[in-house]
């Protein structure tokens, strides 16, 4: 609805007293137009609708030309930056040769529609994208063509990596199955850090795709994050360390076979080291399950909790009696001596395993599982 | 001196309307219906003030209602809380009620 009538009010609205709401907001001015709020509201209800807005229609399909240039590399980098089509880091320029090489890494046709993304579903319209458009963004991110089926699977999840919310949300991608070793994903030392081309560029491609193919991250229009989130640069890419984990891979717990390659999307606030919590205490006899529970019970309920355990911690927890993740999450959700659970559902608690075993560290975050997509169907 | 790239580069942006898999034309999701006709005046009209459920929405609309009572007393305001998820459509019959009993609606507010 391009001309849907809005009056903006001074935010934040929540947390204000009735008196503040009356004087600062309702009797204040629209911060965009500068007009008195209620005068504008009354005007919007009584000013006749334009001839254009009386007509049912569609907005233009094309975002612009198929190509830019030819021009110098410097000028094209500048053009992409000025059009808001990057993450403000230099990109790999998506020449036809590079995009064609990317397209050869999948059996799917270039014009096939892969999915759709909206900066916030239900608030903004979706944009849809083809295999070729995903390939262009994958090239820009610096991805090797062999990563392309993973990037296509992420694109097929129809999930934005940069929400318009003023909360500054982040997204995570969990990767399971043989593809991890096939393309060199890092699930050892520094698994969540910038230490592998595959991890780095798959995550970056998701961000560029969301910006360019999902209309996300346009500051002031489709992005309102108050603080912003550094995890939006390349998201949180988590290839599980299936070899050293004592439990079934995440994808297997969600119905996929161990030899299937799968991406699973999470959304929420992001992740942080558990050592940041007052509940993470070194002690003579560690009780990681209790530590996990204490931390989760202290978290916001909106997204639930995800724990990213190093294999060493995961095996500790297993030795504490939790020989399956299900047994662990059952207890974390509600132990027998608790009158009620902290979270609304057991499904709000997720446990992943990655990283190395050179110390007993782990991360946690308020993030919820969204969906899983087969990578193999995009080969 | 900078040199020209041998070939042009491709535009990374997507279709701005939703296309169905395998389809060449946009689906109805990308179409817009006409905006509702506006009122000549609000005098004597019934305006629904719809609380979306977002933080602060209800208290904000309380003050909007108070403003109408003070400044435009001929306007009848009706407060309603939209049902369902704050990001999704009403799950009951609120829009039908507004269509039947009201002449205009103000939805507010997010955050």
Interface residues (C-beta under 8 A of the other chain):
Chain A: X1 X2 X3 X4 X5 X9 X11 X12 X13 X14 X15 X16 X18 X21 X22 X25 X26 X27 X38 X41 X42 X45 X46 X47 X48 X49 X53 X54 X55 X56 X57 X58 X59 X60 X61 X62 X63 X64 X65 X66 X67 X68 X69 X70 X71 X72 X73 X74 X75 X76 X80 X85 X93 X94 X95 X96 X97 X99 X112 X113 X116 X117 X120 X121 X122 X123 X125 X126 X127 X128 X129 X130 X132 X133 X136 X137 X140 X166 X208 X212 X213 X214 X215
Chain B: X2 X3 X4 X5 X6 X7 X8 X9 X10 X11 X12 X13 X14 X15 X16 X17 X18 X19 X20 X21 X22 X23 X26 X29 X30 X31 X32 X33 X34 X35 X36 X37 X38 X39 X40 X41 X42 X47 X54 X55 X56 X57 X59 X60 X62 X63 X64 X66 X67 X71 X72 X87 X88 X89 X104 X106 X108 X109 X110 X111
